[in-house]
Amino acid sequence: MIESDRIVNLGAQPEIVDTPTHSGKGQKIARCPKCRIAVWSNYSGAGPVIRFVRVGTLDVPDHLPPDIHIFTASKQPWFQLPADVPSVSEYYDRESLWPAESLARRQALLPLIEAYQKARAAG
């Protein structure tokens, strides 16, 4: 998860696909127009302000190991999660698990997220 303005697209413009979610609010998945791999998602809450980048699509994915595993209730039973990384069955309380720097970055984005949500509600 990273601020959208920190993303630099080095290839073809991705195709944005509206995709339903369990919440009913949907998400927009950016896919490579050639190979159809998901590159990032924008969820309805933050809209275009934050991108959930698929780490495997980066040039050096090893630089960004997971801080936490979420929604593990749907993982395959044969997949073993590492014991040294927190995991939760659904979502988590960010205030208790995020580093202070990450919380500050999120706080700085809140006005942009709120503006997006207002504009969306106004329709």
Summary of the structure (lengths in Angstrom):
residues: 123
radius of gyration: 15.7
end to end distance: 26.2
largest distance: 46.0
contacts: 253
relative contact order: 0.14
helix: 34%
strand: 20%
